[in-house]
Amino acid sequence: MGYRTGLTLIVCILLLVLGACQNVREQETQDSQKADGAKPGEENYLFENDNVRVKQTSGWQEQDSSSKYAKENIMFQNGKLKAILTFVSKDKSLESIKSELKLSFGDTEIIKENENYIALLSNRKERIRTDIYFNVTNEEENIGILIFMVPSGAYETNQAKIEAFKNSVQYL
């Protein structure tokens, strides 16, 4: 009888400890969601409109843009790394849009180009690396353009931040 009582007591203590650990994990999850400003089961967005949602991403902040282009160009920053999210009408071809963008960045050299991506490097004293991503779908009437700009010497160290932000953008 003593053996069974001792075994039952050990099992009860083990279950109590496991239950307490589970409660601690749930509380930590809730605390981290509160710190992010999100309710359980709810996403916290850095930016949201009819065309796009940008999930909260570590280190990134939306820049307050008071220019006349603020509605068309949403600007974000993470240290020296800048991102611009914009939309253009599909009235122009993608090739036409690419040509205009290349001209708008001035004296640059093309590092890499494919159907939905262009990488440019400016030929200024302080060289700037610019990565341009195009989101083209048949369902949307606009083309989403995501542009990253960073001093070329800091590009490699910021690559993970670029990928994290790029993955946080959800086109609607």
N, C-alpha and C positions, 0 to 999 in steps of 0.2 A: 504494500500500500504506500509506503514512504517513497519508493522509487517512482511510482506513477504521479504522486503529488509533486515531487521535485521536478519531474519532466514536464508536467503541466505548467508549473510555475515558470520554468525556463522558456517554454513556448510562449506563454503570455507576455513575459518580459520582452522577448524577441519581437513579438507582434507590436507591442507598445513602442519599442525603439524604431521599428520600421515605419510605423504610422507617424511618429514624430518627425522622422527624416522627410517623409513625403510632404508633411505640412510645411516644413522649412523650405523645401524646393518650390512649392506653390506660392509661398509668401515672397520668396526671392523673385519669382517670375512676375508676380503682381507689382512688387516694388520697382522692378526695372521697367515695366510698362508704364507705371505712374511717372517715373523719371523721364520717359520719352514723351509723356503727355497723351499716350494712347490708352484707351480702355481695353479690357480683355477682348480679343477677337476683332479689334478695330485697328486699321492702319493709320499711321500718323504721316501726313503729307507735308513736305516742305513747300510745295506749290501744287495748285489744282485749278484747272479751268475746263472748258468744253472739249478741248483738243488733247489735253495731256494731264497726267498726274506724275509728280516727282516725289518718290518716297523720301522720308527723312533719311539722310545719309551722313554718317559721321564726318564732322569737320566742315560740311558744306552749309552755306547760308545764302539766302536770296538777297541780292543787292537791291537797295531802294533806288529805283531808277525814276527820276523825275523828268526825264527827257520826253520829247514829243513821240519818240519811238517805243516808249515803255510798254504799250499794249502789244506791239508786234514782237518785241525782243525781251525775253525774260532772262535776266542776268543772275548768275550765281558765282560764288567765290569760295575758295578753300586755300588760304594763304596767297601765294603768288599765282596759283592756278585759277583761271577764269573759265566759265562756261556760259555760252549764250544759246538759248533755245528759241527758235523762231519757226514760223510757218509761212510758206508762200503758196500761192494758188497754182493749181496744175494747168493753168492757162498757158504757161511757158513750159517748154520741154526741159527735162532734167539736164541735158547737155547745155542748154542756154543758161540755166541757173548756175551750173558749174562754171561756165565761162565768166559770168558776171562776178561770181564770188572770187575767182582767181584774180580778176582785174581789181576788185575792191581791196585786196590785201597788198596791192602795190608790187614792189620789186621783190619777188619771191622765187624760189626754185621748188619744183614739185619733187617730193621725196618718193611718194607712192600714190597711185591712183587706180581705183577699180570702179565698178558700177555704182556702189553706194558709199564710197569713201575717198577722201583726198587728204594727203598730208603735205603741208607746205612748210618751208623754212624761209624766214625773211632774210634779206641781204642788208640789214641795218647794222649799226654798231653793236647794239644789243639784239642778238638774233632771237627771234620768237618762233617757236614750233606751234603750228596750228593744225589740228586734226578736225576734219569736217565729216560728219556722218549724216547720211540722208535716209529718211524713213519714207519709203514710197510704197503705198498699197493701193489697190484698185478701189477699195471701199471708201477711202477718204477723198475729199475734194481738195485737200491741201497736202503739201509735202513738208514733213517735219525735218528741220535741220538742227543738228546739235554740233556746236563748235566749241572746241577746247583750245585755249591759248596759254602757253607757259614759256618762260625763258628756256631756250634750247638746252642749257646746261643742267636744268632741273627736270627735264622730261623723264628720264629713266626713273628717278626717285618718286615721281608723281604718277607713274603708270598705273599702279594699283588704285589710286584715288580716281583716276579717269575711268577705269573699268567699273569700279563700284558705283560711280555716279551714272555712267551710261546704262548700267543694269537697273538703276532705280527709276529710270524714265519709262513710263507706260503710256504709249499713244492710244487714244480712245477712238 
